[in-house]
Every structure is written in C-alpha cells, then in structure tokens.
C-alpha cells in the first residue's frame, strides 16, 4: 500500500488494515512489516503500532522523528494464532498533542 495517511495528536487512530489466513498447510510463523513513517516536527515522535486482531497490546511499534518519509521495519510472531482469517490493524499517533504523524508506504511479508 502506498496511500498517505496522517493523524494529529496522541490518540492512537486506526488508519490501515491487512488480513491474512492461518491454516494447517501454511506453516506461517512470523510477520515482517516495512513502513514509511515521519513527523511534522523533529522534536516529536511518530509511532506506527501494529495490532493482531483485537488484542490490547501492540505486537510491533515503529517510530520516527524524521521530517521526511523514513523506512522502518520489524517482525512479530503469529504462530500462536488459530486457523482462520486474522486482521492486522495499523494505528498511528504522535507523542505530542500538536504533532502530526504521517505514514505512507506499507509492505507486509508472512514467513515460516
């Protein structure tokens, strides 16, 4: 996905989702995320938080203080999920009420 989204303030706001299947044949164990994130002010931190389904804690948090799109990446496990279709939720926020957090590029890889 290469759609630019933004949010102003410190409230986590869901901006993108991605769905993926878990099945007995897939042997899927990990998700790798590469995302472009940046801030409107180098003194503020943009956070892109990745949630699995409706979990209360983020599985991955990518941060940046860059003033232009900066690629960040990380992994998390999914081998504990049951068979079925699952949803990744991408939530964006700034660490400052006046900060605007930006996110554009998104690539998600699943691997065993």
For each residue, the residues with C-beta under 8 A, 3 or more apart:
1: 16 105 106
2: 104 105 106
3: 16 104
4: 102 103 104
5: 15 16 92 102 103 104
6: 92 100 101 102 103
7: 11 13 15 92 93 94 100 101
8: 94 98 99 100 101
9: 93 94 97 98 99
10: 93 94 95 96 97 99
11: 7 93
12: 49 91 92 93
13: 7 91 92 93
14: 17 89 90 91
15: 5 7 90 91 92 103
16: 1 3 5 89 90 103 106
17: 14 87 88 89 90
18: 87 88 90 106 108
19: 85 86 87 88
20: 28 31 78 85 86 88 108 110
21: 26 84 85 86
22: 26 28 78 81 82 83 84 86
23: 26 83
24: 83
25:
26: 21 22 23 112
27: 112
28: 20 22 78 79 110 111 112
29: 77 78 79 111 112
30: 75 76 77 78 79 110 111 112
31: 20 59 75 76 77 78 88 108 109 110
32: 73 74 75 108 109 110 111
33: 50 60 62 73 74 75 76 106 107 108 109
34: 71 72 73 105 106 107 108 109
35: 48 62 71 72 73 90 103 105 106 107
36: 69 70 71 72 103 104 105 106
37: 46 47 48 62 63 64 66 69 70 72 92 101 102 103
38: 46 64 66 67 68 69 70 102
39: 42 44 45 46 64 65 66 67 94 99 100 101 102
40: 44 67 99 100 102
41: 44 67 96 98 99
42: 39 65 66 67
43: 65 96
44: 39 40 41 65 94 95 96 98 99 101
45: 39 63 64 65 94 95 96 99
46: 37 38 39 63 64 65 92 93 94 99 101 102 103
47: 37 61 62 63 92 93 94 95 101
48: 35 37 61 62 63 72 90 91 92 101 103
49: 12 58 60 61 90 91 92 93
50: 33 58 59 60 61 62 76 88 89 90 91
51: 54 55 57 58 59 88 89 91
52: 55 59 76 78 81 86 87 88
53: 81 86 87 89
54: 51
55: 51 52 59
56:
57: 51
58: 49 50 51 61 91
59: 31 50 51 52 55 76
60: 33 49 50 74 75 76
61: 47 48 49 50 58
62: 33 35 37 47 48 50 72 73 74
63: 37 45 46 47 48 72
64: 37 38 39 45 46 70 72
65: 39 42 43 44 45 46
66: 37 38 39 42 69 70
67: 38 39 40 41 42
68: 38
69: 36 37 38 66 102 104 105
70: 36 37 38 64 66
71: 34 35 36 105
72: 34 35 36 37 48 62 63 64
73: 32 33 34 35 62
74: 32 33 60 62
75: 30 31 32 33 60
76: 30 31 33 50 52 59 60
77: 29 30 31 80
78: 20 22 28 29 30 31 52 81 86 110
79: 28 29 30
80: 77
81: 22 52 53 78 84 86
82: 22
83: 22 23 24
84: 21 22 81
85: 19 20 21
86: 19 20 21 22 52 53 78 81
87: 17 18 19 52 53
88: 17 18 19 20 31 50 51 52 108
89: 14 16 17 50 51 53
90: 14 15 16 17 18 35 48 49 50 103 106
91: 12 13 14 15 48 49 50 51 58
92: 5 6 7 12 13 15 37 46 47 48 49 101 102 103
93: 7 9 10 11 12 13 46 47 49 101
94: 7 8 9 10 39 44 45 46 47 97 98 99 100 101
95: 10 44 45 47 99
96: 10 41 43 44 45 99
97: 9 10 94
98: 8 9 41 44 94
99: 8 9 10 39 40 41 44 45 46 94 95 96
100: 6 7 8 39 40 94
101: 6 7 8 37 39 44 46 47 48 92 93 94
102: 4 5 6 37 38 39 40 46 69 92
103: 4 5 6 15 16 35 36 37 46 48 90 92 106
104: 2 3 4 5 36 69
105: 1 2 34 35 36 69 71
106: 1 2 16 18 33 34 35 36 90 103
107: 33 34 35
108: 18 20 31 32 33 34 88
109: 31 32 33 34
110: 20 28 30 31 32 78
111: 28 29 30 32
112: 26 27 28 29 30
